[in-house]
Amino acid sequence: MTDHIAETVKSYILEAFLPGANPAELTDETPLISAGILDSLATVRLVAFLEEQFKIEVAAYEATADNLDTITQVASLVRSKLAT
């Protein structure tokens, strides 16, 4: 079973921040923030995308590398928001 949330996040990251990159090189565990793929502005853009796409609200204290450094972590954060 594919994870719709993770696939949506991956597609957005590839389109917005890694145009022309090989999609196979971006795995669910690729470090996004710690590897420099997402800087602070890109992180804000990602959070705005998540809020709009999934109709959730991400608090400022949640927009950290602890929650957003990998696609797996991002999808987990979104799932936790959808569950409430």
LUMTI-996745 format. One record per residue: x, y, z of N, C-alpha, C in turn; residue in three letters. Coordinates in pm, whole numbers, padded with zeros to 5 digits, always signed. Atoms other than C-alpha are relative to their C-alpha. Layout:
<lumnus>
XYZXYZXYZala ...
</lumnus>
This chain:
<lumnus>
+00084-00119+00000+00000+00000+00000+00088+00125+00000met -00079-00122+00004+00141+00336-00095-00059+00102+00098thr +00040-00102-00096+00128+00622+00151-00032+00128-00078asp +00045-00116+00077-00076+00899-00014+00064+00129+00053his -00057-00123-00058+00052+01164+00227+00147+00012-00038ile -00143-00003+00033+00419+01073+00174+00020+00027-00148ala -00013-00022+00145+00371+01061-00205-00030+00144-00036glu +00036-00140+00026+00204+01403-00205+00113+00092+00043thr -00111-00082-00052+00484+01552+00007+00122-00014-00090val -00116+00022+00088+00753+01393-00211-00017+00072-00132lys +00025-00068+00128+00594+01524-00530+00019+00150+00015ser -00014-00144-00022+00576+01874-00384+00146+00040+00017tyr -00141-00032-00023+00938+01871-00265+00078-00007-00131ile -00068+00013+00128+01060+01747-00603-00032+00118-00092leu +00043-00107+00090+00859+02009-00792+00048+00137+00048glu -00028-00134-00052+00922+02306-00562+00148+00025+00030ala -00136-00022-00050+01276+02251-00435+00109-00078-00073phe -00099+00083+00069+01446+01988-00653-00038-00021-00147leu +00039+00019+00140+01338+02055-01013+00112-00067-00079pro -00098+00071+00081+01510+01816-01250+00073-00111+00072gly -00067+00106-00077+01627+01585-00972-00061-00135-00034ala +00048+00136+00021+01596+01211-01008-00090-00037+00118asn +00091+00033-00110+01286+01116-00803+00046-00118+00084pro -00048+00118-00074+01452+00787-00706+00103+00037+00106ala -00102-00042-00098+01721+00980-00519-00061+00063+00124glu +00069-00055-00117+01464+01135-00284-00082-00111+00063leu +00070+00108-00069+01364+00859-00045-00077+00056+00118thr +00077-00043-00117+01131+00874+00252+00091+00034+00118asp -00093-00026-00110+01441+00891+00475+00110+00100-00036glu -00099-00101+00039+01646+01150+00281-00011+00120+00094thr +00006-00119-00086+01741+01431+00523-00030+00124-00084pro +00041-00117+00077+01568+01746+00400+00061+00128+00056leu -00051-00122-00063+01667+02014+00650+00150-00014+00029ile -00140+00016-00040+01994+01873+00783+00093-00014-00120ser -00083+00011+00120+02117+01807+00426-00005+00126-00086ala +00004-00127+00072+02028+02158+00312-00098+00006-00117gly +00101-00005+00106+01747+02067+00072-00103+00108+00034ile +00094-00102-00046+01512+02281+00279+00073+00099+00090leu -00051-00104-00090+01634+02612+00421-00121+00055+00076asp +00110-00050-00082+01422+02823+00655-00119+00046-00084ser +00108-00046+00086+01221+02983+00374-00073-00119-00064leu +00060+00119+00061+01164+02648+00203-00083-00077+00103ala +00075+00068-00107+01050+02502+00537-00135+00070+00020thr +00125-00076-00013+00791+02780+00569-00092-00032-00118val +00080+00034+00119+00674+02707+00213-00058-00141+00012arg +00048+00137-00018+00647+02336+00294-00116-00002+00100leu +00107-00004-00101+00440+02408+00606-00127+00060-00059val +00116-00062+00064+00210+02639+00407-00068-00099-00095ala +00055+00102+00089+00167+02362+00148-00076-00106+00078phe +00065+00103-00081+00085+02104+00416-00133+00049+00055leu +00121-00055-00058-00169+02332+00578-00111+00013-00104glu +00099-00017+00107-00342+02407+00248-00044-00135-00056glu +00029+00129+00064-00320+02057+00100-00083-00092+00090gln +00063+00096-00090-00431+01864+00409-00097+00064+00098phe +00094-00073-00087-00641+02133+00582+00033-00022+00148lys -00047+00014-00138-00432+02116+00900+00065+00131+00042ile -00074-00115-00049-00260+02372+01119+00125-00049+00069glu -00128+00037-00060+00108+02337+01204+00047+00119+00084val -00046-00106-00089+00217+02540+01506+00148+00029-00026ala -00140-00040+00023+00545+02731+01486+00098-00094+00069ala -00092+00088-00074+00703+02508+01751+00009-00140-00061tyr -00003+00131+00065+00622+02203+01536+00079+00002-00130glu -00070-00012+00129+00798+02335+01224+00151-00007+00021ala -00141+00020-00031+01136+02194+01323+00054-00121-00073thr -00064+00117+00061+01384+01941+01193-00048-00130+00065ala +00051+00121-00067+01242+01697+01450-00125-00054-00070asp +00124+00041+00066+00916+01691+01253+00007+00003-00152asn +00001-00026+00145+01019+01792+00901+00129-00040-00071leu -00129+00029+00064+01364+01645+00829-00007-00112-00103asp +00016+00105+00102+01239+01344+00631-00146-00005-00043thr +00138+00015+00047+00931+01267+00426-00079-00085+00099ile +00067+00084-00100+00848+00997+00683-00045+00084+00119thr +00036-00085-00114+00853+01256+00963-00112+00097-00038gln +00103-00093+00046+00645+01503+00760-00135-00072-00006val +00125+00077+00012+00384+01236+00681-00055-00037+00137ala +00042+00032-00136+00375+01133+01047-00064+00121+00068ser +00056-00123-00057+00314+01494+01153-00139+00025-00059leu +00129-00023+00065+00033+01529+00898-00103-00100+00054val +00093+00102-00050-00125+01200+01010-00044+00032+00143arg +00035-00033-00138-00113+01312+01375-00099+00115+00005ser +00092-00114+00007-00293+01634+01279-00138-00044-00052lys +00125+00047+00057-00556+01450+01076-00078-00085+00100leu +00062+00089-00097-00626+01215+01367-00074+00078+00110ala +00063-00077-00108-00731+01498+01600-00128+00066-00043thr 
</lumnus>
